[in-house]
Amino acid sequence: MIKLFFLMPIVTCLIWWAYLTLRGYTLKQGTKGFVHILIFNAVIISFLVLMIFVTDYP
């Protein structure tokens, strides 16, 4: 499972990019959203990695 963590920010950024293009916004207008997505994913991934180590999952 840990080897697939890199997909979370990629998928969410692709969804955000699709939303921006469908609504007619530019990527420059959506950069704040990308930053929020990356921070959110970093927090979630950090929590999941911590839980893997706490539960001593092999």
Biopython code that builds the backbone (N, CA, C, O; Angstrom):
import numpy as np
from Bio.PDB.StructureBuilder import StructureBuilder

atoms = [
    (1, "MET", "N", (0.809, -1.188, 0.000)),
    (1, "MET", "CA", (0.000, 0.000, 0.000)),
    (1, "MET", "C", (0.861, 1.264, 0.000)),
    (1, "MET", "O", (0.510, 2.252, -0.645)),
    (2, "ILE", "N", (1.960, 1.238, 0.703)),
    (2, "ILE", "CA", (2.796, 2.427, 0.814)),
    (2, "ILE", "C", (3.400, 2.819, -0.539)),
    (2, "ILE", "O", (3.710, 3.987, -0.773)),
    (3, "LYS", "N", (3.560, 1.844, -1.412)),
    (3, "LYS", "CA", (4.146, 2.160, -2.712)),
    (3, "LYS", "C", (3.178, 2.905, -3.619)),
    (3, "LYS", "O", (3.590, 3.426, -4.655)),
    (4, "LEU", "N", (1.908, 2.968, -3.257)),
    (4, "LEU", "CA", (0.914, 3.671, -4.062)),
    (4, "LEU", "C", (0.572, 5.060, -3.518)),
    (4, "LEU", "O", (-0.295, 5.734, -4.074)),
    (5, "PHE", "N", (1.226, 5.498, -2.455)),
    (5, "PHE", "CA", (0.930, 6.807, -1.870)),
    (5, "PHE", "C", (1.204, 7.952, -2.834)),
    (5, "PHE", "O", (0.557, 8.994, -2.738)),
    (6, "PHE", "N", (2.134, 7.790, -3.749)),
    (6, "PHE", "CA", (2.453, 8.866, -4.680)),
    (6, "PHE", "C", (1.298, 9.152, -5.633)),
    (6, "PHE", "O", (1.260, 10.213, -6.255)),
    (7, "LEU", "N", (0.357, 8.217, -5.753)),
    (7, "LEU", "CA", (-0.782, 8.423, -6.650)),
    (7, "LEU", "C", (-1.808, 9.415, -6.091)),
    (7, "LEU", "O", (-2.532, 10.048, -6.859)),
    (8, "MET", "N", (-1.875, 9.554, -4.779)),
    (8, "MET", "CA", (-2.878, 10.443, -4.184)),
    (8, "MET", "C", (-2.757, 11.882, -4.669)),
    (8, "MET", "O", (-3.754, 12.438, -5.128)),
    (9, "PRO", "N", (-1.580, 12.519, -4.591)),
    (9, "PRO", "CA", (-1.509, 13.897, -5.080)),
    (9, "PRO", "C", (-1.680, 14.000, -6.593)),
    (9, "PRO", "O", (-2.212, 14.992, -7.091)),
    (10, "ILE", "N", (-1.236, 12.994, -7.314)),
    (10, "ILE", "CA", (-1.375, 13.033, -8.772)),
    (10, "ILE", "C", (-2.850, 12.997, -9.167)),
    (10, "ILE", "O", (-3.296, 13.784, -10.001)),
    (11, "VAL", "N", (-3.589, 12.097, -8.574)),
    (11, "VAL", "CA", (-5.013, 11.962, -8.909)),
    (11, "VAL", "C", (-5.786, 13.205, -8.503)),
    (11, "VAL", "O", (-6.598, 13.707, -9.280)),
    (12, "THR", "N", (-5.546, 13.710, -7.295)),
    (12, "THR", "CA", (-6.287, 14.888, -6.852)),
    (12, "THR", "C", (-5.918, 16.127, -7.666)),
    (12, "THR", "O", (-6.784, 16.960, -7.933)),
    (13, "CYS", "N", (-4.662, 16.267, -8.064)),
    (13, "CYS", "CA", (-4.275, 17.400, -8.918)),
    (13, "CYS", "C", (-4.900, 17.268, -10.307)),
    (13, "CYS", "O", (-5.289, 18.271, -10.905)),
    (14, "LEU", "N", (-5.000, 16.061, -10.819)),
    (14, "LEU", "CA", (-5.671, 15.871, -12.110)),
    (14, "LEU", "C", (-7.150, 16.224, -12.036)),
    (14, "LEU", "O", (-7.703, 16.805, -12.970)),
    (15, "ILE", "N", (-7.782, 15.875, -10.937)),
    (15, "ILE", "CA", (-9.189, 16.239, -10.748)),
    (15, "ILE", "C", (-9.324, 17.762, -10.668)),
    (15, "ILE", "O", (-10.235, 18.331, -11.268)),
    (16, "TRP", "N", (-8.435, 18.418, -9.940)),
    (16, "TRP", "CA", (-8.466, 19.869, -9.829)),
    (16, "TRP", "C", (-8.218, 20.524, -11.179)),
    (16, "TRP", "O", (-8.891, 21.493, -11.529)),
    (17, "TRP", "N", (-7.268, 20.011, -11.934)),
    (17, "TRP", "CA", (-6.977, 20.536, -13.273)),
    (17, "TRP", "C", (-8.191, 20.389, -14.183)),
    (17, "TRP", "O", (-8.520, 21.311, -14.930)),
    (18, "ALA", "N", (-8.858, 19.238, -14.127)),
    (18, "ALA", "CA", (-10.053, 19.032, -14.940)),
    (18, "ALA", "C", (-11.156, 20.010, -14.540)),
    (18, "ALA", "O", (-11.846, 20.558, -15.399)),
    (19, "TYR", "N", (-11.318, 20.224, -13.249)),
    (19, "TYR", "CA", (-12.314, 21.179, -12.773)),
    (19, "TYR", "C", (-12.014, 22.585, -13.301)),
    (19, "TYR", "O", (-12.914, 23.286, -13.762)),
    (20, "LEU", "N", (-10.750, 22.987, -13.230)),
    (20, "LEU", "CA", (-10.369, 24.316, -13.705)),
    (20, "LEU", "C", (-10.637, 24.483, -15.195)),
    (20, "LEU", "O", (-11.167, 25.508, -15.623)),
    (21, "THR", "N", (-10.275, 23.483, -15.978)),
    (21, "THR", "CA", (-10.473, 23.608, -17.421)),
    (21, "THR", "C", (-11.957, 23.582, -17.793)),
    (21, "THR", "O", (-12.371, 24.277, -18.721)),
    (22, "LEU", "N", (-12.755, 22.793, -17.084)),
    (22, "LEU", "CA", (-14.185, 22.754, -17.375)),
    (22, "LEU", "C", (-14.875, 24.068, -17.023)),
    (22, "LEU", "O", (-15.837, 24.459, -17.684)),
    (23, "ARG", "N", (-14.395, 24.742, -15.998)),
    (23, "ARG", "CA", (-14.990, 26.017, -15.574)),
    (23, "ARG", "C", (-14.392, 27.216, -16.293)),
    (23, "ARG", "O", (-14.858, 28.340, -16.105)),
    (24, "GLY", "N", (-13.366, 26.998, -17.116)),
    (24, "GLY", "CA", (-12.779, 28.084, -17.893)),
    (24, "GLY", "C", (-11.709, 28.884, -17.175)),
    (24, "GLY", "O", (-11.395, 30.000, -17.591)),
    (25, "TYR", "N", (-11.142, 28.344, -16.110)),
    (25, "TYR", "CA", (-10.067, 29.022, -15.393)),
    (25, "TYR", "C", (-8.719, 28.604, -15.958)),
    (25, "TYR", "O", (-8.599, 27.552, -16.586)),
    (26, "THR", "N", (-7.706, 29.429, -15.731)),
    (26, "THR", "CA", (-6.356, 29.077, -16.146)),
    (26, "THR", "C", (-5.647, 28.366, -14.994)),
    (26, "THR", "O", (-6.103, 28.395, -13.851)),
    (27, "LEU", "N", (-4.536, 27.736, -15.315)),
    (27, "LEU", "CA", (-3.763, 27.065, -14.266)),
    (27, "LEU", "C", (-3.184, 28.079, -13.287)),
    (27, "LEU", "O", (-3.041, 27.786, -12.100)),
    (28, "LYS", "N", (-2.852, 29.266, -13.780)),
    (28, "LYS", "CA", (-2.325, 30.302, -12.898)),
    (28, "LYS", "C", (-3.372, 30.717, -11.867)),
    (28, "LYS", "O", (-3.030, 31.012, -10.722)),
    (29, "GLN", "N", (-4.631, 30.742, -12.262)),
    (29, "GLN", "CA", (-5.694, 31.092, -11.322)),
    (29, "GLN", "C", (-5.930, 29.981, -10.301)),
    (29, "GLN", "O", (-6.471, 30.239, -9.226)),
    (30, "GLY", "N", (-5.536, 28.767, -10.618)),
    (30, "GLY", "CA", (-5.773, 27.642, -9.718)),
    (30, "GLY", "C", (-4.572, 27.189, -8.929)),
    (30, "GLY", "O", (-4.616, 26.135, -8.293)),
    (31, "THR", "N", (-3.484, 27.967, -8.953)),
    (31, "THR", "CA", (-2.269, 27.525, -8.261)),
    (31, "THR", "C", (-2.467, 27.424, -6.750)),
    (31, "THR", "O", (-1.888, 26.546, -6.111)),
    (32, "LYS", "N", (-3.276, 28.309, -6.173)),
    (32, "LYS", "CA", (-3.524, 28.233, -4.730)),
    (32, "LYS", "C", (-4.204, 26.906, -4.389)),
    (32, "LYS", "O", (-3.931, 26.321, -3.341)),
    (33, "GLY", "N", (-5.073, 26.438, -5.257)),
    (33, "GLY", "CA", (-5.726, 25.149, -5.046)),
    (33, "GLY", "C", (-4.737, 24.000, -5.103)),
    (33, "GLY", "O", (-4.834, 23.057, -4.317)),
    (34, "PHE", "N", (-3.779, 24.069, -6.032)),
    (34, "PHE", "CA", (-2.766, 23.027, -6.123)),
    (34, "PHE", "C", (-1.926, 22.975, -4.845)),
    (34, "PHE", "O", (-1.593, 21.895, -4.357)),
    (35, "VAL", "N", (-1.591, 24.141, -4.311)),
    (35, "VAL", "CA", (-0.809, 24.191, -3.067)),
    (35, "VAL", "C", (-1.599, 23.558, -1.924)),
    (35, "VAL", "O", (-1.055, 22.778, -1.143)),
    (36, "HIS", "N", (-2.883, 23.898, -1.831)),
    (36, "HIS", "CA", (-3.712, 23.308, -0.777)),
    (36, "HIS", "C", (-3.835, 21.799, -0.941)),
    (36, "HIS", "O", (-3.795, 21.062, 0.044)),
    (37, "ILE", "N", (-3.980, 21.341, -2.161)),
    (37, "ILE", "CA", (-4.076, 19.903, -2.426)),
    (37, "ILE", "C", (-2.793, 19.198, -2.002)),
    (37, "ILE", "O", (-2.847, 18.147, -1.363)),
    (38, "LEU", "N", (-1.648, 19.761, -2.347)),
    (38, "LEU", "CA", (-0.370, 19.129, -2.005)),
    (38, "LEU", "C", (-0.138, 19.110, -0.494)),
    (38, "LEU", "O", (0.367, 18.123, 0.041)),
    (39, "ILE", "N", (-0.501, 20.191, 0.195)),
    (39, "ILE", "CA", (-0.359, 20.212, 1.654)),
    (39, "ILE", "C", (-1.289, 19.188, 2.293)),
    (39, "ILE", "O", (-0.881, 18.446, 3.187)),
    (40, "PHE", "N", (-2.539, 19.149, 1.837)),
    (40, "PHE", "CA", (-3.505, 18.189, 2.367)),
    (40, "PHE", "C", (-3.018, 16.755, 2.165)),
    (40, "PHE", "O", (-3.096, 15.934, 3.080)),
    (41, "ASN", "N", (-2.515, 16.455, 0.968)),
    (41, "ASN", "CA", (-2.027, 15.106, 0.694)),
    (41, "ASN", "C", (-0.789, 14.782, 1.525)),
    (41, "ASN", "O", (-0.618, 13.638, 1.947)),
    (42, "ALA", "N", (0.069, 15.758, 1.766)),
    (42, "ALA", "CA", (1.247, 15.530, 2.601)),
    (42, "ALA", "C", (0.837, 15.178, 4.029)),
    (42, "ALA", "O", (1.438, 14.304, 4.653)),
    (43, "VAL", "N", (-0.179, 15.853, 4.540)),
    (43, "VAL", "CA", (-0.658, 15.562, 5.893)),
    (43, "VAL", "C", (-1.272, 14.168, 5.953)),
    (43, "VAL", "O", (-0.993, 13.408, 6.880)),
    (44, "ILE", "N", (-2.099, 13.830, 4.982)),
    (44, "ILE", "CA", (-2.745, 12.514, 4.964)),
    (44, "ILE", "C", (-1.705, 11.397, 4.819)),
    (44, "ILE", "O", (-1.771, 10.393, 5.528)),
    (45, "ILE", "N", (-0.764, 11.567, 3.918)),
    (45, "ILE", "CA", (0.265, 10.540, 3.713)),
    (45, "ILE", "C", (1.136, 10.400, 4.959)),
    (45, "ILE", "O", (1.494, 9.287, 5.345)),
    (46, "SER", "N", (1.476, 11.524, 5.589)),
    (46, "SER", "CA", (2.267, 11.457, 6.825)),
    (46, "SER", "C", (1.520, 10.689, 7.907)),
    (46, "SER", "O", (2.109, 9.864, 8.605)),
    (47, "PHE", "N", (0.224, 10.959, 8.049)),
    (47, "PHE", "CA", (-0.575, 10.249, 9.035)),
    (47, "PHE", "C", (-0.614, 8.742, 8.729)),
    (47, "PHE", "O", (-0.457, 7.922, 9.634)),
    (48, "LEU", "N", (-0.817, 8.388, 7.485)),
    (48, "LEU", "CA", (-0.883, 6.966, 7.123)),
    (48, "LEU", "C", (0.452, 6.260, 7.351)),
    (48, "LEU", "O", (0.480, 5.119, 7.812)),
    (49, "VAL", "N", (1.547, 6.926, 7.034)),
    (49, "VAL", "CA", (2.865, 6.336, 7.276)),
    (49, "VAL", "C", (3.101, 6.179, 8.776)),
    (49, "VAL", "O", (3.635, 5.163, 9.221)),
    (50, "LEU", "N", (2.704, 7.179, 9.548)),
    (50, "LEU", "CA", (2.833, 7.074, 10.999)),
    (50, "LEU", "C", (2.021, 5.900, 11.533)),
    (50, "LEU", "O", (2.499, 5.165, 12.396)),
    (51, "MET", "N", (0.825, 5.718, 11.043)),
    (51, "MET", "CA", (-0.014, 4.610, 11.493)),
    (51, "MET", "C", (0.583, 3.258, 11.101)),
    (51, "MET", "O", (0.453, 2.282, 11.840)),
    (52, "ILE", "N", (1.228, 3.202, 9.957)),
    (52, "ILE", "CA", (1.888, 1.954, 9.551)),
    (52, "ILE", "C", (3.007, 1.618, 10.535)),
    (52, "ILE", "O", (3.155, 0.463, 10.933)),
    (53, "PHE", "N", (3.807, 2.634, 10.936)),
    (53, "PHE", "CA", (4.892, 2.389, 11.863)),
    (53, "PHE", "C", (4.387, 2.103, 13.280)),
    (53, "PHE", "O", (4.962, 1.278, 13.990)),
    (54, "VAL", "N", (3.334, 2.769, 13.682)),
    (54, "VAL", "CA", (2.780, 2.566, 15.035)),
    (54, "VAL", "C", (2.211, 1.171, 15.166)),
    (54, "VAL", "O", (2.393, 0.518, 16.194)),
    (55, "THR", "N", (1.528, 0.711, 14.147)),
    (55, "THR", "CA", (0.929, -0.622, 14.214)),
    (55, "THR", "C", (1.922, -1.725, 13.842)),
    (55, "THR", "O", (1.596, -2.911, 13.879)),
    (56, "ASP", "N", (3.137, -1.312, 13.482)),
    (56, "ASP", "CA", (4.218, -2.248, 13.144)),
    (56, "ASP", "C", (3.815, -3.175, 11.998)),
    (56, "ASP", "O", (4.045, -4.383, 12.041)),
    (57, "TYR", "N", (3.215, -2.583, 10.983)),
    (57, "TYR", "CA", (2.819, -3.334, 9.786)),
    (57, "TYR", "C", (4.052, -3.643, 8.952)),
    (57, "TYR", "O", (4.844, -2.745, 8.666)),
    (58, "PRO", "N", (4.228, -4.916, 8.552)),
    (58, "PRO", "CA", (5.460, -5.275, 7.817)),
    (58, "PRO", "C", (5.529, -4.734, 6.427)),
    (58, "PRO", "O", (6.509, -4.970, 5.721)),
]
sb = StructureBuilder()
sb.init_structure("model")
sb.init_model(0)
sb.init_chain("A")
sb.init_seg("    ")
for serial, (resi, resn, name, xyz) in enumerate(atoms, 1):
    if name == "N":
        sb.init_residue(resn, " ", resi, " ")
    sb.init_atom(name, np.array(xyz, "f"), 0.0, 1.0, " ", f" {name:<3s}", serial, name[0])
structure = sb.get_structure()
